[in-house]
Amino acid sequence: MSVPMPNNQERIMGDDDFIISKTDKNGKITYCNEIFMQMAEMKESQLLGKPHNIVRHPDMPKVIFKLLWEYVQSGKEIFAYVKNKTASGGFYWVYANVTPSYDFDNNIIGYYSVRIKPKPQALEIIKPLYEKLRSLEQSGGVSASEAYLNKLLKEKGVGYDEFIISIQA
């Protein structure tokens, strides 16, 4: 599948929509619901077995996915705002919850994600933050954006989880 040029065509989730997907330990999609396929403008056959980053928009700061992987690989759930791309080059925002899935011996066997429509006031905070993080990554790498994010959270007196959840509330 060729990669379309990003464009400004935004798709907006419905207020009652839930995007659901499951991946294996390596992030390859093992399940996706109908709303995921509709929003991504892809068929199930185009998604199953593919890395979940098939829908990663280039505007997303890498540090957010660094945090995501650190959390879930250590057995913790994470909430995050994510800008995803569509097959036609458009985009859609989600408020994501990602949790590890376990086998009967308590080993992580994959990840489960549920995404809902983010609140507009949350995106007013997230969009400029993500622009700043991406700018820092372009000039100083992921470590620069991570340092900025950690400093911001320290100044606010909150951890990442508390910050992300509070702006969606």
PASEBA-1860 file (N, C-alpha, C; in nm, 3 decimals):
! residues 169
1> MSVPMPNN> 0.085/-0.117/0.000/0.000/0.000/0.000/0.090/0.123/0.000 ~ 0.065/0.216/-0.094/0.145/0.337/-0.099/0.102/0.431/0.014 ~ 0.196/0.513/0.057/0.171/0.605/0.166/0.125/0.738/0.107 ~ 0.000/0.780/0.138/-0.048/0.906/0.084/0.017/1.025/0.154 ~ 0.020/1.136/0.085/0.070/1.259/0.145/-0.030/1.305/0.251 ~ 0.018/1.347/0.368/-0.075/1.399/0.469/-0.150/1.520/0.414 ~ -0.278/1.531/0.450/-0.357/1.647/0.411/-0.435/1.695/0.533 ~ -0.511/1.799/0.515/-0.584/1.858/0.628/-0.727/1.810/0.639
9> QERIMGDD> -0.759/1.695/0.583/-0.895/1.643/0.591/-0.913/1.569/0.724 ~ -0.981/1.635/0.816/-1.002/1.576/0.948/-1.130/1.496/0.953 ~ -1.120/1.381/1.012/-1.237/1.298/1.042/-1.260/1.311/1.192 ~ -1.384/1.318/1.233/-1.415/1.335/1.375/-1.499/1.218/1.422 ~ -1.455/1.157/1.530/-1.529/1.045/1.588/-1.663/1.093/1.640 ~ -1.760/1.002/1.639/-1.888/1.031/1.700/-1.877/1.029/1.851 ~ -1.965/1.099/1.917/-1.961/1.107/2.064/-1.974/0.971/2.131 ~ -2.041/0.877/2.067/-2.063/0.745/2.126/-1.975/0.637/2.064
17> DFIISKTD> -1.880/0.677/1.979/-1.793/0.581/1.912/-1.682/0.531/2.004 ~ -1.647/0.405/1.986/-1.532/0.345/2.052/-1.449/0.276/1.945 ~ -1.323/0.311/1.935/-1.232/0.238/1.848/-1.164/0.134/1.937 ~ -1.167/0.010/1.893/-1.106/-0.098/1.972/-1.010/-0.176/1.884 ~ -0.894/-0.205/1.941/-0.799/-0.292/1.872/-0.719/-0.371/1.974 ~ -0.666/-0.481/1.925/-0.575/-0.564/2.004/-0.451/-0.585/1.920 ~ -0.337/-0.595/1.989/-0.212/-0.626/1.919/-0.140/-0.738/1.993 ~ -0.043/-0.796/1.924/0.046/-0.890/1.992/0.153/-0.809/2.066
25> KNGKITYC> 0.249/-0.877/2.126/0.353/-0.809/2.204/0.438/-0.714/2.120 ~ 0.445/-0.739/1.991/0.526/-0.654/1.903/0.447/-0.541/1.840 ~ 0.320/-0.527/1.878/0.239/-0.417/1.825/0.172/-0.447/1.694 ~ 0.168/-0.574/1.652/0.098/-0.609/1.528/-0.050/-0.632/1.560 ~ -0.135/-0.575/1.479/-0.279/-0.578/1.502/-0.334/-0.721/1.486 ~ -0.405/-0.766/1.589/-0.470/-0.897/1.586/-0.622/-0.886/1.584 ~ -0.674/-0.768/1.617/-0.817/-0.743/1.613/-0.840/-0.594/1.593 ~ -0.941/-0.560/1.513/-0.983/-0.421/1.498/-1.133/-0.418/1.476
33> NEIFMQMA> -1.201/-0.322/1.539/-1.345/-0.316/1.523/-1.382/-0.231/1.401 ~ -1.509/-0.233/1.367/-1.559/-0.165/1.247/-1.530/-0.015/1.249 ~ -1.546/0.048/1.364/-1.522/0.194/1.371/-1.376/0.225/1.343 ~ -1.284/0.141/1.390/-1.142/0.160/1.359/-1.123/0.157/1.207 ~ -1.180/0.057/1.143/-1.165/0.045/0.998/-1.225/0.166/0.926 ~ -1.341/0.212/0.971/-1.404/0.328/0.910/-1.319/0.454/0.926 ~ -1.271/0.478/1.048/-1.193/0.599/1.073/-1.060/0.596/0.998 ~ -0.997/0.480/0.993/-0.867/0.467/0.925/-0.883/0.455/0.774
41> EMKESQLL> -1.007/0.433/0.729/-1.036/0.414/0.586/-0.960/0.293/0.530 ~ -0.958/0.187/0.610/-0.889/0.064/0.569/-0.979/-0.057/0.595 ~ -0.956/-0.160/0.519/-1.026/-0.286/0.539/-0.953/-0.368/0.644 ~ -1.025/-0.463/0.701/-0.965/-0.551/0.801/-0.839/-0.617/0.747 ~ -0.843/-0.659/0.621/-0.727/-0.727/0.560/-0.606/-0.634/0.548 ~ -0.629/-0.503/0.547/-0.519/-0.408/0.540/-0.459/-0.379/0.678 ~ -0.532/-0.414/0.783/-0.489/-0.384/0.919/-0.435/-0.506/0.994 ~ -0.504/-0.619/0.984/-0.463/-0.737/1.060/-0.322/-0.781/1.021
49> GKPHNIVR> -0.241/-0.807/1.123/-0.103/-0.850/1.100/-0.005/-0.736/1.074 ~ -0.056/-0.615/1.064/0.030/-0.499/1.039/0.066/-0.432/1.171 ~ 0.181/-0.366/1.176/0.213/-0.289/1.297/0.108/-0.180/1.320 ~ 0.072/-0.159/1.446/-0.030/-0.058/1.478/0.012/0.080/1.429 ~ 0.142/0.102/1.413/0.186/0.233/1.367/0.152/0.258/1.220 ~ 0.081/0.167/1.156/0.032/0.189/1.021/-0.059/0.312/1.018 ~ -0.120/0.347/1.130/-0.206/0.464/1.137/-0.139/0.582/1.208 ~ -0.011/0.572/1.238/0.059/0.681/1.308/0.076/0.801/1.214
57> HPDMPKVI> 0.030/0.914/1.260/0.044/1.037/1.182/0.183/1.096/1.207 ~ 0.245/1.152/1.102/0.380/1.207/1.121/0.385/1.327/1.216 ~ 0.271/1.386/1.249/0.269/1.498/1.344/0.284/1.453/1.489 ~ 0.277/1.323/1.514/0.286/1.274/1.652/0.429/1.279/1.703 ~ 0.449/1.336/1.823/0.584/1.333/1.882/0.623/1.191/1.920 ~ 0.746/1.156/1.892/0.796/1.022/1.923/0.798/0.994/2.072 ~ 0.816/1.098/2.152/0.824/1.078/2.296/0.695/1.019/2.353 ~ 0.582/1.049/2.291/0.455/0.995/2.340/0.452/0.844/2.323
65> FKLLWEYV> 0.504/0.795/2.210/0.508/0.650/2.190/0.617/0.585/2.274 ~ 0.723/0.659/2.303/0.825/0.608/2.395/0.760/0.584/2.532 ~ 0.685/0.682/2.580/0.614/0.667/2.708/0.515/0.552/2.703 ~ 0.439/0.546/2.595/0.338/0.441/2.581/0.402/0.304/2.594 ~ 0.510/0.280/2.521/0.575/0.148/2.526/0.636/0.122/2.664 ~ 0.694/0.224/2.726/0.750/0.204/2.861/0.641/0.162/2.959 ~ 0.527/0.229/2.952/0.416/0.197/3.042/0.366/0.055/3.020 ~ 0.324/0.024/2.898/0.258/-0.104/2.877/0.353/-0.223/2.890
73> QSGKEIFA> 0.479/-0.205/2.850/0.573/-0.316/2.864/0.607/-0.343/3.010 ~ 0.586/-0.243/3.097/0.609/-0.264/3.240/0.481/-0.307/3.312 ~ 0.372/-0.328/3.234/0.249/-0.378/3.293/0.150/-0.271/3.336 ~ 0.176/-0.145/3.302/0.086/-0.036/3.341/0.001/0.008/3.223 ~ -0.119/0.055/3.253/-0.202/0.114/3.148/-0.157/0.258/3.126 ~ -0.193/0.311/3.009/-0.160/0.450/2.979/-0.276/0.513/2.903 ~ -0.295/0.641/2.927/-0.388/0.723/2.851/-0.305/0.820/2.770 ~ -0.347/0.847/2.647/-0.272/0.940/2.562/-0.364/0.997/2.454
81> YVKNKTAS> -0.330/1.115/2.410/-0.396/1.174/2.294/-0.312/1.138/2.173 ~ -0.378/1.088/2.069/-0.306/1.042/1.951/-0.372/1.097/1.826 ~ -0.289/1.149/1.738/-0.334/1.191/1.605/-0.299/1.077/1.511 ~ -0.401/1.016/1.453/-0.382/0.905/1.359/-0.405/0.952/1.218 ~ -0.348/0.880/1.123/-0.370/0.913/0.982/-0.468/0.815/0.920 ~ -0.531/0.860/0.813/-0.622/0.775/0.737/-0.553/0.729/0.609 ~ -0.613/0.633/0.544/-0.555/0.580/0.420/-0.547/0.686/0.311 ~ -0.636/0.786/0.315/-0.634/0.890/0.212/-0.546/1.009/0.250
89> GGFYWVYA> -0.476/1.001/0.365/-0.386/1.108/0.407/-0.448/1.204/0.507 ~ -0.575/1.184/0.540/-0.640/1.268/0.640/-0.597/1.227/0.780 ~ -0.670/1.277/0.879/-0.632/1.246/1.017/-0.754/1.246/1.106 ~ -0.735/1.187/1.225/-0.837/1.191/1.328/-0.768/1.181/1.463 ~ -0.823/1.253/1.560/-0.770/1.252/1.696/-0.847/1.153/1.781 ~ -0.776/1.088/1.873/-0.839/0.997/1.968/-0.781/1.020/2.107 ~ -0.860/0.987/2.207/-0.815/0.977/2.345/-0.806/0.828/2.371 ~ -0.683/0.780/2.386/-0.658/0.635/2.390/-0.625/0.586/2.530
97> NVTPSYDF> -0.674/0.467/2.558/-0.635/0.391/2.676/-0.575/0.261/2.625 ~ -0.451/0.235/2.664/-0.383/0.113/2.621/-0.344/0.034/2.746 ~ -0.379/-0.094/2.746/-0.350/-0.180/2.860/-0.287/-0.310/2.812 ~ -0.201/-0.368/2.895/-0.146/-0.499/2.860/-0.252/-0.608/2.873 ~ -0.239/-0.712/2.792/-0.320/-0.833/2.803/-0.228/-0.944/2.855 ~ -0.282/-1.029/2.942/-0.201/-1.130/3.008/-0.251/-1.271/2.977 ~ -0.160/-1.367/2.986/-0.199/-1.508/2.979/-0.226/-1.558/3.121 ~ -0.255/-1.686/3.135/-0.288/-1.742/3.267/-0.170/-1.743/3.363
105> DNNIIGYY> -0.048/-1.730/3.313/0.070/-1.725/3.398/0.114/-1.582/3.427 ~ 0.028/-1.486/3.394/0.052/-1.344/3.418/0.165/-1.287/3.332 ~ 0.186/-1.346/3.215/0.282/-1.292/3.119/0.208/-1.203/3.020 ~ 0.268/-1.091/2.985/0.208/-1.003/2.885/0.213/-1.074/2.750 ~ 0.096/-1.082/2.686/0.088/-1.148/2.555/0.047/-1.052/2.444 ~ 0.012/-0.930/2.482/-0.029/-0.831/2.383/-0.085/-0.709/2.452 ~ -0.154/-0.628/2.373/-0.207/-0.502/2.424/-0.346/-0.478/2.369 ~ -0.426/-0.412/2.449/-0.565/-0.385/2.418/-0.584/-0.235/2.425
113> SVRIKPKP> -0.647/-0.176/2.324/-0.665/-0.031/2.324/-0.808/0.006/2.291 ~ -0.860/0.100/2.369/-0.991/0.157/2.346/-0.971/0.307/2.329 ~ -1.027/0.361/2.220/-1.013/0.503/2.193/-1.150/0.567/2.180 ~ -1.161/0.688/2.236/-1.284/0.766/2.227/-1.251/0.904/2.170 ~ -1.355/0.978/2.145/-1.340/1.114/2.094/-1.281/1.203/2.203 ~ -1.171/1.272/2.172/-1.115/1.362/2.273/-1.201/1.489/2.286 ~ -1.199/1.546/2.404/-1.273/1.671/2.426/-1.199/1.785/2.355 ~ -1.274/1.875/2.293/-1.210/1.986/2.221/-1.116/2.069/2.308
121> QALEIIKP> -1.154/2.092/2.435/-1.069/2.173/2.523/-0.937/2.101/2.554 ~ -0.939/1.969/2.552/-0.815/1.893/2.572/-0.724/1.911/2.452 ~ -0.780/1.907/2.332/-0.698/1.923/2.212/-0.639/2.063/2.202 ~ -0.707/2.163/2.260/-0.653/2.299/2.261/-0.522/2.303/2.341 ~ -0.507/2.214/2.436/-0.385/2.204/2.516/-0.284/2.113/2.447 ~ -0.331/2.001/2.395/-0.243/1.899/2.337/-0.179/1.943/2.206 ~ -0.255/2.005/2.118/-0.199/2.041/1.986/-0.074/2.128/1.996 ~ -0.076/2.240/2.070/0.047/2.319/2.079/0.160/2.246/2.154
129> LYEKLRSL> 0.123/2.164/2.253/0.224/2.087/2.324/0.292/1.990/2.228 ~ 0.215/1.918/2.148/0.273/1.823/2.053/0.357/1.894/1.948 ~ 0.315/2.012/1.904/0.396/2.089/1.809/0.532/2.123/1.870 ~ 0.531/2.165/1.995/0.656/2.198/2.065/0.743/2.074/2.079 ~ 0.684/1.962/2.119/0.760/1.839/2.136/0.822/1.794/2.004 ~ 0.746/1.803/1.897/0.799/1.764/1.764/0.912/1.857/1.720 ~ 0.897/1.983/1.747/1.001/2.080/1.713/1.130/2.047/1.788 ~ 1.117/2.016/1.916/1.234/1.980/1.997/1.296/1.850/1.946
137> EQSGGVSA> 1.214/1.756/1.904/1.267/1.630/1.851/1.345/1.653/1.723 ~ 1.299/1.745/1.641/1.369/1.772/1.515/1.505/1.834/1.538 ~ 1.517/1.915/1.644/1.645/1.980/1.670/1.732/1.905/1.770 ~ 1.671/1.835/1.867/1.750/1.771/1.972/1.718/1.627/2.000 ~ 1.631/1.566/1.920/1.596/1.426/1.939/1.491/1.406/2.047 ~ 1.456/1.279/2.067/1.352/1.243/2.163/1.392/1.285/2.305 ~ 1.520/1.280/2.335/1.564/1.319/2.470/1.530/1.465/2.500 ~ 1.537/1.550/2.400/1.504/1.692/2.420/1.355/1.710/2.448
145> SEAYLNKL> 1.271/1.638/2.373/1.127/1.651/2.396/1.088/1.588/2.530 ~ 1.155/1.480/2.567/1.126/1.416/2.694/1.164/1.508/2.811 ~ 1.277/1.574/2.799/1.321/1.668/2.904/1.221/1.782/2.917 ~ 1.173/1.833/2.804/1.076/1.943/2.807/0.946/1.896/2.872 ~ 0.897/1.780/2.834/0.773/1.728/2.890/0.787/1.706/3.041 ~ 0.897/1.647/3.083/0.919/1.625/3.227/0.926/1.756/3.304 ~ 0.989/1.857/3.246/0.998/1.989/3.310/0.859/2.051/3.321 ~ 0.781/2.042/3.216/0.645/2.096/3.216/0.560/2.030/3.324
153> LKEKGVGY> 0.567/1.898/3.332/0.489/1.825/3.432/0.534/1.862/3.574 ~ 0.664/1.876/3.592/0.716/1.915/3.725/0.667/2.054/3.763 ~ 0.668/2.146/3.667/0.618/2.282/3.693/0.471/2.281/3.730 ~ 0.395/2.193/3.669/0.252/2.182/3.698/0.226/2.103/3.826 ~ 0.329/2.035/3.875/0.316/1.957/3.997/0.232/1.831/3.980 ~ 0.235/1.774/3.857/0.157/1.653/3.828/0.243/1.554/3.752 ~ 0.201/1.429/3.756/0.263/1.328/3.673/0.194/1.323/3.538 ~ 0.249/1.246/3.447/0.192/1.235/3.313/0.046/1.189/3.318
161> DEFIISIQ> 0.019/1.082/3.393/-0.116/1.028/3.401/-0.216/1.133/3.448 ~ -0.183/1.199/3.557/-0.273/1.298/3.615/-0.299/1.412/3.515 ~ -0.195/1.457/3.446/-0.210/1.565/3.348/-0.304/1.524/3.235 ~ -0.278/1.408/3.176/-0.357/1.363/3.060/-0.503/1.340/3.098 ~ -0.525/1.272/3.209/-0.663/1.243/3.252/-0.736/1.372/3.290 ~ -0.667/1.466/3.353/-0.733/1.589/3.398/-0.782/1.675/3.283 ~ -0.712/1.676/3.171/-0.758/1.763/3.062/-0.871/1.700/2.982 ~ -0.895/1.571/2.998/-1.009/1.506/2.933/-1.134/1.515/3.019
169> A> -1.115/1.536/3.150/-1.230/1.538/3.243/-1.324/1.654/3.218
END
